[in-house]
Amino acid sequence: MNDRKELWVWVGVVIVAIAAVWGGIYWFMHRSGQQAAAPVPVHAPEGQVVDGFPQNLILGSSATSSASSTGGTPGILAGITNSYSINYSSSTNQYTAEWVSASSTSALYTEYTDYVTKNGWTITNHVSSPSLGAIYAVNASSSLNIVITPQSSGSNKGSKVSITYVSGIGQ
């Protein structure tokens, strides 16, 4: 029961972190006097990653292009379920990709922790449990939010991964 409480506390922390980033972007846009309409997401074609999303962030078994294994279209990645971008200003953009990976939640969490640490990111918040892996990391001008959940509860049949990359923060 104590683990369940701790999990919900960490889920809340991740939600607060996302809200803080969103609030910071909102404040920045309104502080500079821009009264533009709310930005509209631009979705990538089905099975593709939106232009601007750093494809090197797609780790695990879903990183293999289906073009090489199935003769499909280059640029389509196995397991991609949704990808979109949001342009907030000329220098601040959000890129999101979601996919299903055959890797376990814990394996992906470890892989992403190693990746962000080795590539100049600072992890400011993280959660690791059997039912959730979450990493929030920043660098000089970008933020990265990674959420990994099991594909189905009580099994090791892969994971759902959602990554939001925001570039141009503080510029």
C-alpha positions in Angstrom: 0.0 0.0 0.0 2.9 2.3 0.8 4.4 1.8 -2.7 1.1 2.7 -4.3 1.0 6.0 -2.3 4.6 6.7 -3.4 3.7 6.0 -7.0 0.8 8.6 -6.9 3.1 11.1 -5.3 5.6 10.7 -8.1 2.9 10.9 -10.7 1.7 14.1 -9.2 5.3 15.5 -9.2 5.6 14.7 -12.9 2.3 16.4 -13.6 3.4 19.5 -11.7 6.6 19.5 -13.7 4.7 19.4 -17.0 2.3 22.1 -15.7 5.3 24.3 -14.7 6.8 24.1 -18.2 3.5 24.9 -19.8 2.9 27.7 -17.4 6.4 29.1 -18.0 5.8 29.1 -21.8 2.4 30.7 -21.3 3.8 33.4 -19.0 6.7 34.1 -21.4 4.3 34.5 -24.4 2.0 36.9 -22.6 4.8 38.8 -20.9 6.2 39.7 -24.4 2.8 41.1 -25.4 1.9 38.5 -27.9 -1.9 38.0 -28.0 -1.9 35.4 -30.8 -4.4 32.6 -30.9 -3.6 29.4 -29.1 -1.1 27.3 -31.0 -2.5 24.4 -32.9 -0.8 21.0 -32.9 0.6 19.8 -36.3 0.3 16.0 -36.5 2.7 13.8 -38.5 1.2 11.2 -40.9 0.2 8.0 -39.2 3.3 5.9 -38.2 5.8 8.7 -38.7 7.6 11.1 -36.3 6.9 14.8 -36.8 9.7 16.9 -38.3 11.8 18.4 -35.6 11.5 15.6 -33.1 15.0 14.3 -32.3 14.8 10.7 -33.6 17.9 9.8 -31.6 15.5 10.0 -28.6 13.7 6.8 -29.8 15.5 4.1 -27.9 14.7 0.4 -27.4 13.4 -2.1 -29.9 11.0 0.5 -31.5 14.1 2.4 -32.8 14.3 0.0 -35.8 12.9 1.4 -39.0 10.2 -0.7 -40.5 11.6 0.1 -43.9 14.6 -2.1 -43.4 12.7 -5.0 -41.9 9.4 -5.0 -43.9 10.3 -3.1 -47.0 8.1 -0.2 -45.9 8.5 3.5 -46.4 11.8 5.0 -45.0 11.2 7.2 -42.0 8.3 5.2 -40.6 9.3 3.7 -37.3 7.9 0.5 -35.8 5.3 1.2 -33.1 4.8 4.9 -33.6 1.2 5.7 -32.5 1.1 9.5 -32.4 3.5 12.4 -33.1 2.9 16.2 -33.2 4.5 19.5 -32.9 3.3 22.8 -31.4 4.9 26.1 -32.4 4.7 28.6 -29.5 6.9 31.3 -30.9 9.7 31.8 -33.5 12.2 30.1 -31.0 10.1 27.9 -28.8 8.6 24.6 -30.1 7.3 21.4 -28.6 7.7 18.0 -30.3 6.0 14.9 -29.0 6.1 11.3 -30.1 4.4 8.3 -28.6 5.0 4.7 -29.5 4.9 1.1 -28.3 8.2 -0.7 -27.6 8.8 -4.4 -27.0 11.3 -3.4 -24.2 10.2 -3.5 -20.6 9.4 -0.4 -18.6 12.5 -0.9 -16.3 14.8 -1.6 -19.3 13.7 1.6 -21.1 13.9 3.6 -17.9 17.5 2.5 -17.5 18.3 3.1 -21.1 16.9 6.6 -21.1 18.5 7.5 -17.8 21.9 6.5 -19.3 21.2 8.3 -22.5 20.2 11.7 -21.1 23.0 11.7 -18.6 25.6 10.9 -21.3 24.2 13.5 -23.7 24.4 16.7 -21.5 21.0 16.7 -19.9 20.4 17.2 -16.2 17.7 15.0 -14.6 15.7 17.3 -12.4 13.0 14.8 -11.5 12.4 11.0 -12.0 10.3 8.1 -11.0 11.1 4.4 -11.3 8.5 1.8 -10.3 7.2 -1.4 -12.0 4.2 0.6 -13.3 5.9 3.9 -14.2 9.2 5.2 -15.4 9.4 9.0 -15.8 12.3 11.3 -16.4 12.2 15.1 -16.6 15.5 16.6 -17.8 16.8 20.0 -18.9 19.8 21.4 -20.7 20.7 25.0 -21.5 17.7 25.7 -23.7 15.5 22.6 -23.9 13.5 20.3 -21.7 12.7 16.6 -22.1 9.8 14.7 -20.4 9.8 10.9 -20.8 7.0 8.8 -19.5 7.1 5.0 -19.8 4.3 2.7 -18.7 3.7 -1.1 -19.2 1.8 -2.1 -22.3 -0.5 -4.1 -20.1 -0.6 -4.5 -16.3 0.9 -7.6 -14.8 2.8 -8.6 -17.9 6.1 -8.0 -19.6 4.7 -7.4 -23.1 6.5 -4.2 -23.7 5.9 -0.6 -22.9 4.1 2.6 -24.0 6.5 5.5 -24.4 5.7 9.2 -24.6 8.4 11.8 -25.0 7.9 15.6 -25.2 10.9 17.7 -26.2 10.6 21.5 -25.9 13.3 23.5 -27.6 14.1 27.2 -27.2 13.2 27.7 -23.6 14.7 30.9 -22.2 15.6 32.2 -25.6 
